[in-house]
Amino acid sequence: MQPQFQVTGQATYERSVQQNRVLRNTYLLLALSMLPTIAGAMLGVRMGFSFFAGSPMVSFLLFLGIAFGFMWGIERTKNSGMGVVLLLGFTFFMGLMLSRILQVALGFSNGPALITTAAGGTGAIFFVLAGIATVTKRDFSFMGKLLFIGLVVILLAALANIFFQIPALSLTISAVAVLLFSGYILYDVSRIVNGGEDNYISATLAIYLDVYNLFVHLLHLLMALTGERE
């Protein structure tokens, strides 16, 4: 029986080491991905970049096409250095897309404070939820289907609001999105901790999208509720 226990113990140890390595590499790449995001956002703000200046529907579909194209490429190359290159290219593109809401926020007299508060709130939510998933090692995979349904509903509601432009619906979407992507942070970190995700590039992409969307919707709520017009 002893050899059996030794084999089992060794397998458990190796699996734990692998999971810790994926988690560490994910956090490092996530931190690195913020640099092109910031660079893209700063460039977009300086240029007055607006992807949705033309037809909102065409622009929205074009954005989805580019974003999903990047994500498809990242998944196809996730086991090579090209996956990192594409991920960083994607985060630069997302930084450009982020510049529009930053331009709107900077139009408020307390714009810089709103952006700082949204960034701080996003960071706090991430560290708390990631800490819970890592320390407790609880399996949150049961949340997957519910979160996916919520994501589909949010996308459909956002698409509908392009036509209707209802402020109350926009706020509701952002409020639900903050809860939704907070849940996704818990879910995605838990998958790494419990061995459900063993590729750090895929893991980084998932968590990056969680953090990005959490920041955008948190900033939108702050602008609507506490923004001060000049």
N, C-alpha and C positions, 0 to 999 in steps of 0.2 A: 504493500500500500504506500510505503514511503516514497518510492520513485514516482508514483502517480501524483502524490501531493506536490512533489518537487516540480514536476512538469507543469502542473496546473498553476502553481505559484509563479513559475518563471514566465508562463504565458500571460498571466495577469499583470506582472511587473512590466513586461515588454509593451503590453497594450497601454498601460498607464503612461509609460515614457513616450510612446508615440502620440497619445492624445495631448500630453503636455507640450510636446514639440509643435504639433499643429496649432495649438492655442497660442503659443509664444510667437510663432511665425506669422500667424494671422494678425495679432496685435501690432507686430512690427510693420507689416505691410499696410495695415490700416492706417497707422500713424504716417507712413511714407505717402500714402495716397492722398492725405490731406494737403500736401505741398502743391501738387498740380491743381487740386481743387481751388485752393486759395489763389494760385497764380491765374487760373482761368477766370475766377470771379473778379479779381482786381483788374485784369485786362478788359473784361466785359463792362465793368463799371466805368473805366476810363474811356472806352470807346462808345459808351451808350448803347451797348449791344442789346438787341431785342429780337429774339427768334420768332416771336408771335406778332410781329409788326404787320404782317399781311393777313391772309385769311386764317382765323383761329383754328378752324377745323383742319385745313391743309397743313398748317404748321404743327398742330398736335399730332397728326398722323405721321408727318415727316420726322418729328422728334421721336415718336415710338419706333419708327423704322430704324433710325440711326442707333438708338439706345439698344434695341433688341439685336441689331447687327453686331454691336460691340460685345454684348453679353454672349451671343452665339459664338463669336470668335474666341472670347476668353475661355469658354467651356471647352472648345475644341483644342485649345493649346494650353490647358491648365497644368499639364505635366512637363512644361518646358518654360524656358526663360521668356519666350514670346508671350506667354500668358500674362506675365508681369508687365511687359511692355504695353500690351493691349489694355490691361487694367488701368495703368497710369494714364494712357491716352483717353480712356473712358472717363476717368475722374477729372481730367482737364476739360473735357466736353461738358461734363455735369457742372463744373465750376462756371463755365460760360453761361449755362442755363440758369445758374443760381444768381447771376449778376442782375437779372431783371428785378427780382424781388428785393435785392439789396438796394438797387436804385430807387425803388419805391419807398423803402424804409428810410433811406437817407433824405428823402423829401420831407420827413417829419423833423421838427425841431429837436426831438429826443431820439432821432434815428440811430446814432451810434450806440446809445444806451439800450435801445430795443434789440439791436443785433448782438450786443455783448450779453444781454440777459438771455436771449434765445440760445446762444452758443453755450453759455454756462449751464442753462437748464438742460440742454441736450447732453452735455458732458456728465452732469450729475445723474440724470436718468440712466445713461449708459453704464456708468461705473457701479451704480447700485444694483441694477438688474443683472449685469454681467457678473458681479460679485455673488449675487444670490445663486445664479446658475452654476458658478464655479465651486463655491463653498459647499452648497447643499448637495451638489451632484444629482439633484432630482431630475428625472426624465420628463421633460415638458413636451414630448413629441405628440401627446394627445391634443395639443392646441393647434396642430398643423392644419387640419381641415377647416376648423372654425376661422382661423386667421386668413386662409385662402379665400373663403367665402366673403369675409369682410373686405378683403382686398379687391375682389371683383366688384362688389357693391360700390366701393369708394370710386373705382375707375369709371363705372357706369354713371354714377352721380356727377363726377367731375366732367365727364363728357357731355351730359345733359345740361350742366350749368354753363357750358360754353355758349349755348343758345339762349338760355333763360336769364342768365346773369342775376340770380337772386342772392342778395347779400346774406340773408339768413341761412340759405342752403350752403353757401360757401363757408360760413362759420361752422355750421354743423359738420360739414365734411372735414374741416381741419381738426375740430375737437375729437371726432371719431378716429381720424388718422393718427393723432398723437397717442391715443390708447392702442390703436392697432399696431403701430410700428414699435411701441414700447413692448408689446407682447411678442413681436417678431425678434427683438433683441434677446429676450429671455429664451425664446424657442431656438434661435440660431446658435447662440453660445452653448446652450444645453446640448445641442446635437454634436458639437465638437467635444465637449467634456465627456459625453457618453458614447463616443465612437461612431456617431451617425454620419459624421463628415470627417474624412481623413485627408482632404486636399486643402491646403491653406489658401490657395488662390480662390477657389470656389467659396470658401468660408469668408474670406475678406470681401469678396463681391457682395455676398448676402448681407453681411453686417454693415458694409459701407452704405448700401441702399437703405437699410433700416435707419442709420444715423442721419443720412442726408434728408430723407423724407421727414423724419422727426423734427429736424431743425427747421425745415421749410414751413411746416404746418404750425410749429410753435411760434415762429416769427410772424406768421400770418395772424394768428390769434392775438399776439401782443400788439401788433399794429392796429387791429380792429378795436381792441379793448382799451389800450393805454396810449395809442399814438397821439401826439400833439402837433396839430397843424401850425405852421409858421404864420 
